[in-house]
Amino acid sequence: MNNQDFEESAVQESLADMINLPDGQRQIVTWIIRKQKMTIEEIIANVNLTKEVVQQHLDTLIFQGVIQESNDKSGTVFYQPNLINQKQSKLNQNIWDKL
């Protein structure tokens, strides 16, 4: 298996894993992928879940390696996708646009 095959396989597994997430987690990941960087408040504003449930889902998704948490200079916590960069993959752009 060459490097390109490995990258395509990893992207396909990442997308398949995302599709198989529970609804609440999938909604959160979809929004984070769309926006690339979101605060918990922005996530809550886009999903129909309480802050506590969103935080539980975020903790699970971070533990699973699906998303990552980062802080900006002001200390604001952001959540970002932890998927292979779409520009590195050969996956059709239409699939990324649907996410």
Number of C-alpha atoms within 10 A of each C-alpha: 6 6 8 12 12 12 17 16 14 15 20 14 12 16 15 11 12 17 14 11 13 10 11 15 19 17 17 24 27 17 19 22 20 16 14 14 18 20 17 16 11 14 23 18 12 11 13 12 14 11 14 10 14 20 15 13 18 22 15 14 20 17 11 11 12 17 21 18 16 13 11 8 6 6 8 10 14 18 23 21 23 19 15 13 10 12 8 11 18 12 14 9 11 8 9 12 9 8 12
